[in-house]
Amino acid sequence: MAQQAGQLSPDGRWLWNGAEWIPHTPVAVAPVAVTWARPYESARFRATVVTVLLLANVAALLIGIFFDSVLFASGADTTALSDSQSVAIGLLALTYLVTFYGTFIPSIVLFCMWLHRVVRNMPALGSWDARWSPAGAVGRCFIPFLNLAHPMSGTLEAWRSSDPTQRWANVVSRKRMSPPALIVGWWAAWLIGGLLSRVSFQLGRSNDPAQVATSALVDLVSAVLLIAAAVLAVLVVRDVTARQDHKNTLITAGQFPSPPAAEGTGVGRA
């Protein structure tokens, strides 16, 4: 059946422009330009650098686990150690601190650069009503209390906007998408691991060897969780980046699914 220009498909998602079916965007949710919108630019390089730094941080945490194991096994009583053993433990602790912070701080910086890029890509992928600008998404990661949730929230927004099943995704439709277990698991491991690290620090300030040994045990558990968080963060970064690249490929190639043909209406047929 011949279609007239301007006709909508039964589900209201497609508009016949006289030659082909195109996504129908009602005026109420039509894309509105934002000052920070830019053409799509893949975050793949930044994701790769973040991956390298996070894996290096995992190696540093493994050194920390070895240090905690030695300290716990000795009962945190360094007076019973020989001079050479004390020096070795001191050097091990110094190596851990240098490698941990030497990889952790750059990881935070590059993660923020990656987050800036994937949020900036949201308008190009069809989410013109992003809840934060790229700078705002990064800035909220450093505001006390907001930083307990915002790195995950910003990442989740970018993940939702890259849904390859819909060309346009406004804030209402994005909120309907359940957060993936990968992102939730990453952030839960990060929060719990960080909390235990602070508990360990407070216990370690004691002069009581028993409390110091407990501090080492708590720090060991914290390190295991932080390793899990780092590995999951790598998977999150790579997953969001791949989703964005995939959706951009569909957009540029015009490969979004056509509306299904409805019997007797001619929808989906020229």
Summary of the structure (lengths in Angstrom):
residues: 270
radius of gyration: 25.3
end to end distance: 7.5
largest distance: 92.0
contacts: 795
relative contact order: 0.16
helix: 64%
strand: 3%
